[in-house]
Amino acid sequence: MSLENYDIAIIGGGPVGMALALALSCNSNLSILLLEARGLPEKVDDERPLALSHGSHLILQRLGVWEKLSQFTPINTIHISNKGYFGRTVLTTEDAGVPALGYVVNYHDLFRALYDKSLQSNLHYQTGAAVQPCATDDQLGHVQYSHAGIEKTISAKLLVLADGGQLSSQIKDITYQTTEYDQWAIVANVRTEEQQTGVAYERFTSDGPVALLPSGEYFALVWTVSPEAAKEILAMDENRFLTRLHEHFGNRLGQFVHTGKRSGFPLALKYAVPATSQRTALVGNAAQTLHPVAGQGFNLGLRDAYELAQEILDTTSNSKEIGTPPMLTRYRQRRRTDSQGGRIFTDSLIKLFSNENTLLKHCCGLGLTIMDNFPPIKRFVARRMIFGTRG
Ligand SMILES: Cc1cc2nc3c(=O)[nH]c(=O)nc-3n(C[C@H](O)[C@H](O)[C@H](O)COP(=O)(O)OP(=O)(O)OC[C@H]3O[C@@H](n4cnc5c(N)ncnc54)[C@H](O)[C@@H]3O)c2cc1C
């Protein structure tokens, strides 16, 4: 059994954990350990699309990750509609004053780009390292994991949970507030008769939103359905699936002519209260897991990572100790409004649009029309989606 000490141990090398590790290792001499349960990126088989905001693009550029992405597709327009009701909004790059409203990448490609960049850094990065118990005291966080058949115990001044929320129950005082949406997201790459031209479609229906995001020559589909429908749709043959999708989405892009592999994700809103504890900070999905509507989750998680890195760097440049209660309080305060805003924004969209109340549906349609006709409202919403509360 080996015993090692670090300044920071990050548990979870998903996109948010890796981004945090890179933001710290590029800008400091802190000793950082990053532990990821999964194996090498070749084994990360996750086809979910991620719509990255312009703000995330800027952060990934600063980290030297953007240039390593093998494929990204710019979004120049977002078309928002409400199935079966009047009203729609079209957001453009001019409305938001940015070169692109966002970029679509897939989870796997982003994981790979972050991984490649991590290998060039001075991080201690271990894949295939699943953390089992972790605990904290006043002075340190303690972590046990096994790697290549060797049991290890390490300690660090600050533990960061970037594990999607798997281990938080082991940390003192952290609890989760959860709302089950009783919805699943079906994701797949689909091709339509009409070619994609950089337009992303978000269509609200009473079952939940369906999004088609431009992705290379395809559209990346994120289709929200009930858990029962998800099982049925995942089991359908390709032709039935494409017909059902066309019935649901409508004829705006013509017929759906091809689909890639389909995957399903159960959806819930889950957030940690509080997002820090003794010697511990939570980031990304460990801090808050959102509904994928409007593509906010990773963008918010990346801002968690970026702001936590800033707080740590400010603390060390003032020759103060990291992981102390004042530092953790400052991090929590920095993130409160943005995290709350992301939660309320996505949760309200789902509650307002995924319902059967005709009057409310008409009000939503009216809201879309009003937004479409008032550039300041459009600009506010677009910049809120792109930069979080700082927008
Ligand atoms: C269908 C769908 C579509 C989405 N679309 C968008 C979008 O368009 N835009 C957007 O911004 N967001 C989107 N999201 C949200 C986005 O996927 C998440 O917010 C993002 O993946 C969170 O990253 P993370 O690194 O915090 O967590 P994860 O991606 O869950 O990574 C956690 C990592 O921790 C590791 N881990 C877990 N337990 C341990 C352990 N015990 N020891 C070591 N490692 C461990 C896991 O292996 C994993 O690699 C979408 C989500 C879904 C489901």
The ligand as a Tripos MOL2 file, in Angstrom:
@<TRIPOS>MOLECULE
LIG
   53    58     1     0     0
SMALL
NO_CHARGES

@<TRIPOS>ATOM
      1 C1        -28.7700   13.2760  -23.6150 C.3       1 LIG1
      2 C2        -27.9310   14.3720  -23.0360 C.ar      1 LIG1
      3 C3        -27.5840   15.4660  -23.8140 C.ar      1 LIG1
      4 C4        -26.8230   16.4990  -23.2710 C.ar      1 LIG1
      5 N1        -26.5590   17.5770  -24.0400 N.ar      1 LIG1
      6 C5        -25.8590   18.6010  -23.5150 C.ar      1 LIG1
      7 C6        -25.5710   19.7580  -24.2890 C.ar      1 LIG1
      8 O1        -25.9620   19.8640  -25.4510 O.2       1 LIG1
      9 N2        -24.8390   20.7630  -23.7350 N.ar      1 LIG1
     10 C7        -24.4090   20.7000  -22.4400 C.ar      1 LIG1
     11 O2        -23.7700   21.6520  -21.9650 O.2       1 LIG1
     12 N3        -24.6660   19.6100  -21.6750 N.ar      1 LIG1
     13 C8        -25.3690   18.5760  -22.1650 C.ar      1 LIG1
     14 N4        -25.6150   17.4720  -21.4050 N.ar      1 LIG1
     15 C9        -25.0690   17.4130  -20.0330 C.3       1 LIG1
     16 C10       -23.6250   16.8910  -20.0210 C.3       1 LIG1
     17 O3        -23.5680   15.6210  -20.6260 O.3       1 LIG1
     18 C11       -23.1090   16.8000  -18.5930 C.3       1 LIG1
     19 O4        -23.3800   17.9970  -17.9320 O.3       1 LIG1
     20 C12       -21.6030   16.5380  -18.5820 C.3       1 LIG1
     21 O5        -21.3250   15.2840  -19.1370 O.3       1 LIG1
     22 C13       -21.0960   16.5760  -17.1380 C.3       1 LIG1
     23 O6        -19.7210   16.2710  -17.1410 O.3       1 LIG1
     24 P1        -19.0320   15.7720  -15.7980 P.3       1 LIG1
     25 O7        -17.5760   15.6250  -16.1380 O.co2     1 LIG1
     26 O8        -19.4300   16.6280  -14.6540 O.co2     1 LIG1
     27 O9        -19.7030   14.3580  -15.4690 O.3       1 LIG1
     28 P2        -19.6350   12.9750  -16.2890 P.3       1 LIG1
     29 O10       -19.6260   13.2430  -17.7480 O.co2     1 LIG1
     30 O11       -20.7270   12.1380  -15.6990 O.co2     1 LIG1
     31 O12       -18.2530   12.3690  -15.8440 O.3       1 LIG1
     32 C14       -18.0380   11.8470  -14.5350 C.3       1 LIG1
     33 C15       -16.7760   11.0070  -14.5930 C.3       1 LIG1
     34 O13       -16.4840   10.5130  -13.2650 O.3       1 LIG1
     35 C16       -16.0590    9.1790  -13.3630 C.3       1 LIG1
     36 N5        -16.3130    8.5230  -12.0780 N.ar      1 LIG1
     37 C17       -17.5240    8.2330  -11.5220 C.ar      1 LIG1
     38 N6        -17.3450    7.6160  -10.3230 N.ar      1 LIG1
     39 C18       -16.0040    7.5330  -10.1320 C.ar      1 LIG1
     40 C19       -15.1980    6.9820   -9.0860 C.ar      1 LIG1
     41 N7        -15.7470    6.3880   -8.0140 N.pl3     1 LIG1
     42 N8        -13.8490    7.0490   -9.1950 N.ar      1 LIG1
     43 C20       -13.2750    7.6480  -10.2830 C.ar      1 LIG1
     44 N9        -13.9940    8.1760  -11.3180 N.ar      1 LIG1
     45 C21       -15.3420    8.1180  -11.2220 C.ar      1 LIG1
     46 C22       -16.9010    8.5960  -14.4990 C.3       1 LIG1
     47 O14       -16.2980    7.4540  -15.0540 O.3       1 LIG1
     48 C23       -16.9490    9.7660  -15.4820 C.3       1 LIG1
     49 O15       -15.8950    9.7400  -16.4190 O.3       1 LIG1
     50 C24       -26.3790   16.4280  -21.9210 C.ar      1 LIG1
     51 C25       -26.7110   15.3220  -21.1370 C.ar      1 LIG1
     52 C26       -27.4840   14.3040  -21.6810 C.ar      1 LIG1
     53 C27       -27.8390   13.1180  -20.8110 C.3       1 LIG1
@<TRIPOS>BOND
     1     1     2 1
     2     2     3 ar
     3     2    52 ar
     4     3     4 ar
     5     4     5 ar
     6     4    50 ar
     7     5     6 ar
     8     6     7 ar
     9     6    13 1
    10     7     8 2
    11     7     9 ar
    12     9    10 ar
    13    10    11 2
    14    10    12 ar
    15    12    13 ar
    16    13    14 ar
    17    14    15 1
    18    14    50 ar
    19    15    16 1
    20    16    17 1
    21    16    18 1
    22    18    19 1
    23    18    20 1
    24    20    21 1
    25    20    22 1
    26    22    23 1
    27    23    24 1
    28    24    25 2
    29    24    26 1
    30    24    27 1
    31    27    28 1
    32    28    29 2
    33    28    30 1
    34    28    31 1
    35    31    32 1
    36    32    33 1
    37    33    34 1
    38    33    48 1
    39    34    35 1
    40    35    36 1
    41    35    46 1
    42    36    37 ar
    43    36    45 ar
    44    37    38 ar
    45    38    39 ar
    46    39    40 ar
    47    39    45 ar
    48    40    41 1
    49    40    42 ar
    50    42    43 ar
    51    43    44 ar
    52    44    45 ar
    53    46    47 1
    54    46    48 1
    55    48    49 1
    56    50    51 ar
    57    51    52 ar
    58    52    53 1
@<TRIPOS>SUBSTRUCTURE
     1 LIG1         1 GROUP 0 **** ****
